[in-house]
């Protein structure tokens, strides 16, 4: 998408620094963690083939991990 790498550097740095501050469970974010089924459905609509199957597998795993929170 022609985004200059310099714009992404702060996000990458913040993400990498989380490993020193949070457990993987506490750092997990995203629509599966939030149980945002409408966003998950939108993502699935944009994917096909192996990418879609992988997305579904990871989403299911994340949902199962956090379903009792």
Buried (B, 14 or more C-beta within 10 A) or exposed (E): EEEEEEEEEEEEEEEEEEEEEEEEEEEBEEBBBEEEEEEBEEBBEEEEEEEBEEBBEEBEEBBEBBEEE
